[in-house]
Amino acid sequence: LDMKGSGMSAKDNVAQVNGNITRLSLGFVSFYVYRGGSGAICIDAGLSVKKAREAFDKHRLNTDEIEAVFLTHSDRDHTGGIGAFPGATVYMSFEEGDMLFRPEARFFGIIHNREPRCKLNFLMDNEEVSVGDIRVKCISTPGHTLGSVSYLIDGKHLFVGDALNLKNGRAVMDRRILQMNRRLQADSIRKLAKLKNIDTLLTAHTGFTNAFDIAMNEWKEARAATVKD
């Protein structure tokens, strides 16, 4: 299967994205390890501590090497494994952290996300941090949750969490029931579509693509602006 231009399914057994990125699939959700120079980080933390550790063991990785974890949002399937990285600095968007302390519920007002059991460091839109030689830029992409963010790493690898899905290599929104604000999510995808020189687009549930411009082409067009809640 040619990865270029293809949205790799989470069911596909593709682990090594490239020399820097390892995809750890837990079935319906994936999280990622990124290595650069002397540093190693995670983007999201998986569903549970047990599953995160099993995934690291499977790929002969060491959880102790992870210096930082960058959470795209606060849903359990992205934060549940945070306890596997007790020595890591954990980042989340300021807006998502604020949501955890307010009565903002998911799924028709039924479920409230819980604060991860760790110290959180909050990032603002366009804020950049460095972990060793790794440069991480926080990009606000609300919609799936009110404080969802994407992370642009080293200027060319874009980790979007649940900001979008890939279907046949094209960016699409997830199901309406999973979104807190459908119109905001559409705006976020259009915002990402404007980025330049992206080598890899990586999602949490529908794999990744090396053909960013093809994936995002339709979101550069005016018709995408008609999406409503």
N, C-alpha and C positions, 0 to 999 in steps of 0.2 A: 504494500500500500504506500503510495507516494504521499508523504506528509505535506508537501508544498501545496497550498490551496485547499487542503482538506481539514475539516474539523474532526480531530481525532476523538472518538467516543471514549468515555470513561471506562467502557468495557474492554477497550483494546489494550493489549499488554505492552504499552509503550512507556518505558520508565525514563530512559536517558534522552532528554530533549536535545541537549547539546553538551559541550564540555563543561559548562557552568551549571546547568539546571538538571535536577533530578525530579521527576514527577512521582509522588507517592500516592498510588491509587488505593482507596479504601472501598472500592466498588462504585457506589453512586456519587462519591465525592473524592476529590483529590486535594492534596496540598503539595507544596514545592520546597525543595532545598536549593539554595543558590550559593555557589562558591565563587569567590573572586579574590585573587591574590592570597592574602593571609587570613581572610575572614570567611565565615559561613553563616547564613541566615535561613529562616523559614518564612514563607508566605503562607499564613494560616497555620493551624495546628492539628487539623483533623478532628474526628468525631469523639475520640476518647483517649485517655492516657495509654491504655492497653493497646489500642489499635495503632497509635502513633509509634509506640516502641516496637511493636511487631513489624511495622513497615520499615523502620530504620534497620532492624535486625535483618530483614529480608534482603535489603540492599547493601548490607555490610557498612552501614553508616553509624556514627556515634552521636547520640543526642547531646553529649557533653560538649561537642564542638560548636553547637549552635549558640552564637553570641547574641542574636536578637530574633524576635518573632514579630512579624508585621501582620496584624489582623485586618482583613478587608471589611469585616463587620462582626456583629455579635451573635449571630445564629450558632446554635450548639454544634452543628456539624463542622464549624470552622474554629471554634474555641475550645471544644471539649478536651482536646489533647494537650492543653497548655501546661499541665502539670508534668509532662515529660521533659520539660526544659526549665528546670528550677533556677539555673544560672543565667538564663537569657533575659535581656531587656525586652519588654513587651510594649509594642506600639499599637495605638488605635486612634481613629479620628476623634477630635474634640466633640463633634456633633453626635457621633455614635455613643460616646461615653455619656453625654448629656441625656440621650434617649434612655439609657439604662436607669436613670434616676427620676424619670418622669413617667406618667401613666400612658405611655405609648405602647400599644399592644399589636401583635401580629395576628393574622388569620382570623378576621372578623372580630377582633377584640378579645380573643380567647387566650392567647399566649403572650406572656411578657418575657423578653429576654433577660437573662441574669448576668450580672457582672462576673467576668472570669475571675477565678480565685488566684489573683496575682496582682502585683503592682502595675498599674497602667500608666504609660507615658503618652500624652495626647499630642496629636499633630494637627496642624491647620492645612487648609488647601494650599498647594504649591510649596509647602515647607519641605526642605531637604535635610537629610541626616546622612552621616557616613558611618559605616561599620567596617573598620579596617580600610581596605581599598574599595569597598562597595559603596556606591552612591545610590541613595533611595529617595525618590521624590513622591510625596503624597499628592494624589489628585482626587478631589472631591467628586464622587459619582453617585449621588443619592438616587433613591427610587426603590430599589429592592428593600433597603431599610433607609431611614432618614439620614443616617450618617455613613453609609457605605462609601468606601474609597477604593481606588485602584493605586497600584504602585508601579512607577516607572523606574527600572533599575539600570544603572549605568547608561542611561539615555536611550536604550534600545530594546529592552525586554519589558513588556507591559503585562502585569498580573492584575486581572480585573475581578477576581472573586465571582460574585453573582451579578455584576453589573450588566452582563450580557451572556448569552449562550451562543454556541456555534452550531449551525445546521447546514450540512453540505458546504462547509467552508465559508458560510455567510453569517454575519452577526445578526442575532434575533433577540427579542426580549423573552423572558421566561413567562410562565403562565400567570394570568392576572391574579389568581389567589395568592401567589407568592410575593407579590409586589405591594409595598406600602403606598407607593404613588407612581402610577404608570406613566404619567406625563413627565415627571421628574426623571424617570429612568430613560425615557426616550431622549430627553435633553442631555442626559449624561452620556449616552452612546454617541450622540452627535458631537459632543465635546471631545470625546476620545477620537472620533473619526478625523479630527483636524490635526492630530499629532503627526509628526514627520519622522521618517527614518527609523520606523519600528521594525525590528527583525523578527520578533516573536510575540504573539498574542496568546496569553494563557488564561484559561477559565478554570473554575472549580469543578464544574459538572460535565462539561462537554469537550474536554481536551484542549488542544492548542492548534495553532496554525502558524506557518512561516510566511504566509501571504497576507499581511495586514491590509494592504490597500484593496485587495480583492474582497476580503471579509467585510470591510467597512464602506465599500463604494456606495451602496444604496443609502447609507446614513449621511452622505454628503449632499444628497439631493433634497429639494424643498418638500417633496411629498412626505418625508418622514416627520415633518412638523405638524401633520394633521393628527397625530396620535393623541387620544384623549383618555382621561381617567375612566 
